[in-house]
Amino acid sequence: MIAVTMGDPAGIGPETLVKAWPELTGARMAYGDLAVLQAAAAQWAPNLTVSTQGPSDQPGHMRVVACSDLLSAPVMGQVDAACGQASFDALACAVSDAMAGQVQAIVTAPITKAAWHAAGIDYPGHTEYLAERNQREVIMVLANDDIAVALATVHCSMQQAIEQIRSGAVERALPLAIQAAQGLGFSQPRIAVAGLNPHAGEGGLFGDEELNHIGPAIDALGIPNVTGPWPGDTVFMRARQGEFDLVLAMTHDQGLIPVKYLGVERGVNFTAGLDFVRTSPDHGSAYDIAGTGQANHLALHYAYQQALRILSRRLAS
């Protein structure tokens, strides 16, 4: 069973969810606000039946696990505490079911961090909440058909990222990066570790993180297929050309820019290290087009298909 969360009710999550649902296969349930999803279906997928009962594997029927009950319809494209709480409740409910073994994978539609903050929810995003609930070290991976990138540090300032790298972030991330690449289908993955500084520090001329922290972490792992640190301005191009299967980036933007530049409609966010599979589209809640009917559901569909593939490999191993 796969859980699919609705995301921010004021964003494009419900729209993309009802548009994608008839194209999805396998046993699945939507987690969110019943009225929100019924309204989205009425507007953008009129042939879709939405209820809390009925089949979970039929293209024309969406079975919903009701996790919230908004008192009023969301104002599309606006940050709202109630919508933030509803999106969080959908995620929390899906995670509880995953940890209880009732679902094996979660696909999350995009949330709005400002709405979470307005609701008093302090997690920077999905990844941090998933890590705390699962009490496991996790790693964020962004992938598409051309490249796969894992992040040694995620939602933090550049100063905090440097501090984390100096305190063992690369050592913690490398085993998870290997696990993530295996989940993506590479049995003996070739992992390229990016440098933090220009030209990977140029032998210490532009910073010592490569010499004192990143390089020693690679050496300590002792796996020939894990190499680096490589200059960040060329390592992603080399991976796209087939030299590496996955790049471990040092910071959020260093890793996400090359993936998102290639297009978000075929990008997936995969959280490795959890007891269950979690994927998400590689885009946000898109307030600028929320409620207009312009949202493209292909990224959510791609994230769902990737969850199926990763789950299949995990069950076969």
N, C-alpha and C positions, 0 to 999 in steps of 0.2 A: 504494500500500500504506500502511495506517495501523497504527502500533504503539500498543498500549494496555498500559501498565505496571500491575502488580498493586498497587503501593503497599505500605504497611506490612502484613506478614503477620499481625500481631497486631491490626490494625484492621479496618475494614469494607471495605477495598479489594477483596480477593479475593471476598467475598460479592457486592458490587455488580457486579463484573466478570462473574461467571458468571451472575448474574440478567439482566444487560443483554445479554449476548452474542447470544442467539437473536433479539433484536430489532434488532440492528445489520445494516447492509447494506454491501456492497462488500468488497474485499480487505483483510484485517486479520489481525494476529497479536498474541497476548498475550506480554508479556515478563515473566518472573518465575521463580518456583520451581515446577517441575512438580508435585511432591508436594503443595504447598500448594494449587495450583489444582485438582488432581484431588480433594483432600479437600473443598474448597469446593463443587465441582460435585456430588459425591456427596451432600452435605448439603442444598444449596439449589437445584440444577439437575440432578436425576437423569437427565434425558433428554439431557444434554449430554455428548458424548465429548471428552475432553481428552487430547491427545498431542502429541508433537513432530513428527509426520508428518501427512500428509493435506491436504485442501483448506483454503484460507484464506478462502473466501467462502460457506461453507454455514452456515446458522443452527444446525444441530445439532452442529457440530464446532468445537472451539477448538484451533487450532494454536498451540503454545507454543514460543517461543525460550527455552530453559532457561538462565538467567543465574546461578543459584545452586543449592545443594543443601544445605538446612538439615538438620542432623544429628538434630534432634528437632522435633516439631510445636510451633508457637508457642503460648505461653500467651496466650489472647485478653485484650486489654485491659491488657496490661502492657508497659512500656517494656523493650526487650530489645536489646542490642547486635547480636546475630546477625540479628534482624529488621530493624534499621536498616541493616545492611550489605546484606542481601538486597534491600531496597527501593532502595537506592542502586545496587546492581549492575544491577538491572532498568532503571533510568533510564540509567545509563552505557552499557549495551549498546544500548538503543534510540537514544540520541543518536549513538553510533558508526555505527549503520546509517543513520541519517538523514543524517549528514555524508558518508557514502559513497554516498548517493543510492539506497539500497535501500528506504527508506521516505520518504514525502513529508510525513507528519504524525505527531505523537506526542500521544496523550491520556494524561495521567498521573492515576492514582488517588492519593488522598492519602497522604502520608508523615507520619511523626512526627518533628519536629525534635529532640526529646529523644533518640530512638532513634538518629538520625544522630550526635548528639553523643556518645552512649555508645559508638558504634562508631569514634569518632575522626574523624568526617567534619565538617569545620568550616564547610561552607556553610550559611547561614541557611535556605535553601530551594531549591526547584527553580529559581527565576528566576536567582539568583546563579550557580548551577552552569551553567545553560544559557548565560548571558552569557559566562562564562569559557571554556567549551568552544568556543563559536562565535566567540569573540574579537570580539564586536560589542556596541555599545550596544543595550540592550533596554529595554522598558518593560512594566510589568504593567498589564493592562487587565481590569477586572471588568465584565461586562455581563449583562443579562437583557432581557426583552421590553420593559421600561419605560425603562431608563437604561443608559448606558455611561460608565464612569469609568476614567481612566488615572491612574497615580501618579507624581508627580515624584520622590518618595523612597519607599523600601519598608521593609525590615526593619532598623530602626535606632531609637535613642532619639530623643525629641523634640529634644534638644540637637543630636544629630548631624544630624537632618533640617534644622534651621535653618542649621547650618553648610554643609550641602550646597546649600541654596537660595542661600545667600550666595556660594557658589563655582561657580555656573553650572548647577545641576540643572535649572532651568526651561528654559534655553536648549537643553540637551541633550534634554530630554523633548519639547518642542513638535513638532519634525519627526516624531518617532516616534509622538506622539499622532495627528497627521494621518494617518500611514501606517496606524495601527491602526484609525481610524475608516473609512478607505477599505476595509480588509480586512473590516470589518463591514457594508459595503455602501453607504456614503455617498461618492459620487463627489467632491463638494465640501463636505466636512464643516464644520459650524459648531461650532467649539471654544470652550468657555467655560473660562477659567482662574480657578480659585478663589483667593481671598486666603489668607494664612496666619493673620493676626491677626483679632480680632473686627471686624466691619464693614469688612473689607479694609483695616484700619489706620486708618480714619477720617482720611485725609489726613495721616498721620504721628503722630496722637495716641496710637495704641495699638501703635506699632511702625513701623519704616521699611523692612521687607522689600518691601512692595508698591511703595513709591516708588523704592527704590534697586536692586531686583533683579527682581522679578516683572514690574512694568510695563515697564521697559526691555527685558526679554527679549521681551515681546509686540511692542513697537514695532520692535525690531531684525528680527523675522521679517517684518513688513510685509505680512501677509495680512489683508484686511478681515474674513474669516470667523472670525478668531481674536481674541477679545475678552476683556477683564478688566483687572485682577483684580476679580472679583465677590465679594461677601460669601458666606462659606461656609454661612451659615445659610439662604440662600434659593436659591442657584445650582442645587442638585440638584433642588429642586421645579420650578424653571423649565425644567430639562432634561426632567424627566418630563412636563411639560405641552407639550413639543414645541418650545420655543424654541431649544434646542441639541441637537446630535447626540451630543456627548461632552463630559464635564467633565474637565479636568486638575486633580486634587486635589494638594495640597501634601504631605500625609502619609498614611501607611497607614490609620489609623483614620478620618480625615476622609473618605476615599474609600470605604472598605469598609462603614462603618456604613449609609449609605443604600442600598447595593446589597443587603446581606445582610438588612436589615430587610424588604425586599420578598419574601424567601424564597430559600433556597439551592437548592431543587430545580430552579429555572429560572435559575440563575446559572452563568456560565462565566468561568474565568480564562484569558485569552488573552495569550501573550507575543509582543509585536510587536517586529520588528527582527531576527528570526532568519532563516536561510536556508531553514528549514522551518517548518511550522505546528505550534504547540503550544497545546493547550487542556487544561483541567482542571476538574473540578467545583468549585463554590464552597463546599466544606465540608471538614472535617478527617477524621481517621481514626476519630473517634467511639468512643473506648475504652469509654465507658459502655454502649454497646449491642453492642459487637463480640462475635460468637459467639452472639448471641441469635436471629438470623434476622429482626430488625426493620429492618435497613438498607434504605433506599429507593434503588433503582438509577436513578431518573429523572434525577438530576443528572448521573450519568456518561453516560447515554444522550444528554442534552442537550448535554454537552460534545463528545461524538463527532459529533453532528449539526452542531454549529457548526464543528468541524474540517473536516468535509466541505464546508460552505458556503464557509468562508474559502479552503480549497484550491481549490475550483472557481473562485472569483473570481480567485485568484492565477494559475491556469493560463490563464484567459481573457484576462488583461490583457496 
